[in-house]
Amino acid sequence: MDTVLELCQVSKRYPHHVAVDQLSLEVPRGSLFSLVGPSGCGKTTTLRLIAGFEKPSEGQIFLNGREISHLPPYQRNVTTVFQNYALFPHLSARANIEFGLRHRKVQDLETPVRKVIELLELAGKESRLPSELSGGEKQRVALARSLVLEPDVLLLDEPLSALDPRLRKQVRAELKSLQRRVGITFLLVTHDQEEALSLSDQIAVMRGGRIEQVGSPQEVYLRPGSRFVASFLGAVNWINNVGVRPEVTRISLHPPGNGHVSQPATIRTATFLGNCYHLEAELSSGEFAVAEVPRGNGVYRPGDRVHVWWHEQDEIRVPDEP
């Protein structure tokens, strides 16, 4: 694996709490890598340490094998797209895009600026002020301003959170396509597990300033290393200390055949969601389980006596947590 960015035993301590605690991480070159976790887990602080906006209390940060922990932000070849985009309100879209190049005293602005304007489909909007742009257009200007500098790593802090929910899936797909086309390493910070799963080549799940697990989206979702990771990345039914996700939890009126794990249950709620029914059932053990049942699998109503079952290979088994 060709590593572009490496953090070695990095910590960030404040007077009353530890934000990042002995964190080590390797980010592959050319990947779309996500740091995910709940609020306060240290993911944004980690991003700020990489960008140079914060100094680590201990540990080292390497970019292309060079130690950069002591360097100011402008001497690190990384750029940041902030959650609120941080565009200069008095500058046009083009002037915002050019800003970093002018700071670097680049002589030929036209060639790189024209390239990113075309790449991000901003032609015709160059003269508009940020107040005249839509949310999606502001995001594209912020991305263009970072990409025009050709960074080794592009840092993105909750890049989709400011968008209308209707736009998020569309922009999510555009962001992934953009990363593939430019080939620049993207390091994304998000608390949205669906966003991370759909976008990333690799995901690091954080908790309490530490990394709980790193892996592909499939690995961390299907083979989580802890109950925390399993539950953070999606809903889980915990039945007799075994995890079963709702999409692989089955409901039937009759017991399933041999080879399946089954428990009698009673339907408590049934909610129609269009593509499926969301069923909550109370098991004979007193535990509750949620199942997402396709429309064609019959209609179930509260009070129905059913069997909740699943395939053994779909079980999530994790070590007991202290």
C-alpha positions in Angstrom: 0.0 0.0 0.0 1.4 3.4 -1.0 0.7 5.6 2.0 0.3 9.4 1.4 -0.6 10.4 5.0 0.4 8.8 8.3 -0.3 9.7 11.9 1.8 8.0 14.6 0.6 8.0 18.2 -0.9 11.5 17.8 -2.6 13.0 20.8 -4.3 16.4 21.4 -4.9 17.4 25.0 -6.8 20.4 26.3 -6.9 21.5 29.9 -10.1 19.6 30.7 -10.2 16.8 28.2 -8.3 14.6 25.7 -9.7 15.1 22.2 -7.4 12.7 20.4 -5.7 9.9 22.2 -2.6 8.0 20.8 -4.1 7.8 17.3 -2.3 6.0 14.6 -3.5 5.9 11.0 -2.3 5.3 7.4 -4.2 6.8 4.5 -3.6 5.1 1.1 -2.7 7.4 -1.8 -5.5 8.1 -4.2 -8.2 6.8 -1.9 -11.4 8.3 -0.5 -10.9 7.7 3.2 -13.5 8.6 5.9 -13.2 9.3 9.6 -16.6 8.6 11.2 -17.9 8.7 14.7 -20.4 10.5 17.0 -20.0 14.1 18.0 -17.1 14.7 20.3 -15.2 11.6 19.2 -12.2 13.6 17.9 -12.6 13.3 14.2 -12.7 17.1 13.4 -9.8 17.7 15.8 -7.8 15.0 13.9 -8.6 16.9 10.6 -7.4 20.2 12.1 -4.2 18.5 13.3 -3.5 17.3 9.8 -4.3 20.7 8.3 -2.1 22.5 10.8 -4.8 24.5 12.5 -3.9 22.7 15.8 -0.6 21.4 17.0 -0.4 17.8 18.5 0.4 17.4 22.1 2.5 14.5 21.1 3.0 12.2 18.1 4.0 12.7 14.5 2.2 13.4 11.2 3.9 12.5 7.9 2.9 13.6 4.4 4.7 11.7 1.7 7.1 10.4 4.3 8.0 13.9 5.5 7.2 14.9 9.0 4.9 18.0 8.9 3.7 18.4 12.5 5.9 21.5 13.0 4.9 23.2 9.8 2.2 26.0 9.5 -0.8 25.2 7.3 0.4 27.1 4.3 3.6 25.0 4.1 1.6 21.7 4.0 0.4 20.5 0.7 -3.1 19.8 2.0 -6.2 21.9 1.5 -9.5 22.0 3.4 -13.2 22.3 2.4 -15.0 23.5 5.5 -18.5 22.6 6.6 -19.8 26.1 5.8 -17.5 26.4 2.7 -15.8 29.6 4.1 -16.1 31.5 0.8 -15.2 35.1 0.7 -18.6 36.9 0.4 -17.2 39.9 -1.4 -15.3 37.9 -4.1 -16.8 36.3 -7.2 -16.8 32.6 -7.7 -13.7 32.9 -9.9 -11.9 35.2 -7.5 -12.5 32.7 -4.7 -11.1 29.9 -6.8 -8.0 32.0 -7.7 -7.4 33.1 -4.2 -4.9 30.3 -3.2 -3.0 30.5 -6.5 -2.6 34.3 -6.1 -1.3 33.8 -2.6 1.3 31.4 -4.0 2.1 34.0 -6.7 1.4 31.6 -9.6 1.9 33.4 -12.9 -0.5 31.5 -15.1 -3.9 31.5 -13.5 -6.0 31.0 -16.5 -5.0 27.4 -17.3 -5.6 25.7 -13.9 -8.6 27.9 -13.1 -10.3 27.1 -16.4 -9.6 23.4 -15.8 -11.3 23.2 -12.5 -14.2 25.4 -13.6 -14.9 22.9 -16.4 -14.3 19.9 -14.1 -16.9 21.2 -11.6 -19.3 22.5 -14.2 -19.1 26.1 -13.0 -18.9 27.7 -16.5 -21.2 30.7 -16.7 -21.2 31.2 -12.9 -17.7 32.6 -12.5 -18.8 36.2 -11.9 -21.4 35.4 -9.3 -21.0 36.3 -5.7 -21.5 33.5 -3.1 -24.9 35.0 -2.1 -26.0 34.4 -5.7 -25.1 30.7 -5.7 -27.1 27.7 -4.6 -25.8 25.4 -1.8 -24.5 22.9 -4.3 -22.8 25.6 -6.3 -21.1 27.0 -3.2 -19.8 23.6 -2.4 -18.4 23.2 -6.0 -16.7 26.6 -5.7 -15.1 25.5 -2.4 -14.0 22.2 -4.0 -12.6 24.0 -7.0 -10.7 26.5 -4.7 -9.0 23.5 -3.0 -8.5 21.3 -6.1 -6.8 24.1 -8.1 -3.9 23.9 -5.7 -3.3 20.2 -6.5 -3.0 19.1 -2.9 -1.6 15.7 -1.8 -4.6 15.4 0.4 -8.0 17.2 0.3 -9.6 17.4 3.7 -13.4 17.6 3.8 -15.2 18.5 7.1 -18.8 17.3 6.9 -19.0 18.4 3.3 -22.7 17.5 2.7 -24.2 18.6 6.0 -25.2 22.1 4.8 -27.1 20.8 1.8 -30.8 20.2 1.4 -31.5 16.5 2.2 -32.9 16.1 -1.4 -29.5 17.1 -2.8 -27.3 15.0 -0.6 -27.5 11.7 -2.6 -26.9 13.5 -5.9 -24.0 15.5 -4.6 -22.6 12.3 -2.8 -22.4 10.6 -6.2 -20.8 13.6 -7.8 -18.2 13.8 -5.0 -17.2 10.2 -5.5 -17.1 10.6 -9.3 -14.9 13.7 -8.9 -12.5 12.0 -6.6 -12.1 9.1 -9.1 -11.5 11.6 -12.0 -8.9 13.8 -10.2 -7.2 10.9 -8.4 -6.4 13.1 -5.3 -6.6 11.6 -1.9 -9.8 12.7 -0.1 -10.0 12.5 3.7 -13.6 13.0 4.7 -15.0 13.6 8.2 -18.6 12.8 8.8 -21.0 11.6 11.5 -23.3 10.2 8.8 -22.7 6.5 8.5 -24.7 6.1 5.2 -22.6 8.9 3.7 -19.3 7.1 4.8 -20.5 3.7 3.6 -21.5 4.9 0.2 -18.5 7.1 -0.5 -15.5 5.5 1.0 -12.8 3.1 0.0 -11.8 2.8 3.6 -13.4 3.9 6.9 -11.9 4.5 10.3 -14.5 4.5 13.1 -13.6 6.7 16.0 -14.7 6.7 19.6 -13.4 8.7 22.5 -10.4 10.1 20.6 -9.3 6.6 19.5 -9.9 4.5 16.4 -12.0 1.4 17.1 -11.7 -0.2 13.6 -10.4 0.5 10.1 -11.5 -1.4 7.0 -13.5 -1.3 3.8 -17.2 -0.3 4.1 -18.2 -4.0 3.7 -15.7 -5.1 6.4 -16.8 -2.6 9.1 -20.5 -3.1 8.4 -20.6 -6.8 8.0 -17.8 -7.8 10.3 -17.7 -5.0 13.0 -15.1 -5.5 15.7 -17.2 -4.2 18.6 -20.8 -3.6 19.5 -20.2 0.1 19.3 -19.0 -0.1 15.6 -21.9 -2.4 14.7 -24.5 -0.1 16.2 -22.9 3.2 15.0 -22.9 2.0 11.3 -26.6 0.9 11.3 -29.5 -0.5 13.2 -28.9 -3.9 14.9 -31.1 -6.3 16.8 -29.2 -7.7 19.8 -30.8 -11.0 20.6 -29.1 -13.2 23.2 -25.9 -11.1 22.7 -26.0 -11.9 18.9 -26.5 -9.0 16.5 -28.8 -9.3 13.5 -29.4 -6.3 11.2 -33.0 -5.5 10.3 -32.5 -6.1 6.6 -31.6 -9.8 7.2 -34.2 -10.4 10.0 -37.1 -12.4 8.6 -40.7 -12.7 9.7 -43.0 -15.6 8.9 -46.3 -17.0 10.2 -44.8 -20.5 10.4 -41.5 -21.8 11.8 -38.7 -21.8 9.1 -37.0 -25.0 8.1 -33.9 -26.5 9.7 -30.7 -24.6 9.6 -32.3 -21.3 10.6 -32.3 -19.5 14.0 -35.8 -18.8 15.0 -37.9 -17.4 17.9 -41.6 -17.0 18.4 -42.7 -13.4 18.6 -45.7 -11.0 18.5 -45.9 -8.0 16.1 -46.1 -4.8 18.1 -45.9 -2.1 15.4 -46.1 -2.2 11.6 -45.2 0.8 9.5 -45.5 1.0 5.7 -42.4 2.7 4.2 -43.2 2.3 0.5 -40.5 -0.2 -0.5 -41.0 -2.3 2.6 -42.8 -2.7 5.9 -40.9 -1.8 9.1 -42.0 -4.3 11.7 -41.2 -4.3 15.4 -41.8 -7.7 17.2 -41.5 -8.7 20.8 -39.8 -12.0 21.2 -40.8 -14.7 23.7 -37.7 -13.7 25.7 -39.0 -10.2 26.1 -36.4 -8.7 23.7 -37.5 -6.6 20.7 -36.4 -7.0 17.1 -37.0 -4.9 14.0 -37.4 -6.4 10.6 -37.6 -4.7 7.1 -39.9 -6.9 5.2 -40.5 -6.5 1.4 -44.1 -5.6 0.4 -44.5 -9.0 -1.4 -44.0 -11.0 1.8 -47.5 -10.5 3.1 -49.2 -8.0 5.4 -48.6 -8.1 9.1 -50.6 -6.3 11.8 -50.0 -5.6 15.5 -50.9 -8.6 17.6 -50.1 -11.2 14.9 -48.2 -14.2 16.2 -45.2 -14.8 14.1 -41.7 -16.3 14.0 -38.6 -14.1 13.8 -35.7 -15.9 12.1 -32.4 -15.4 10.4 -29.6 -17.2 8.7 -26.7 -18.1 11.0 -24.2 -16.6 8.5 -25.8 -13.2 9.0 -25.1 -13.0 12.7 -22.8 -10.4 14.1 -20.7 -11.8 16.9 -18.5 -9.4 18.8 -16.5 -9.6 22.1 -18.2 -8.6 25.3 -17.5 -5.0 26.1 -16.4 -4.0 29.6 
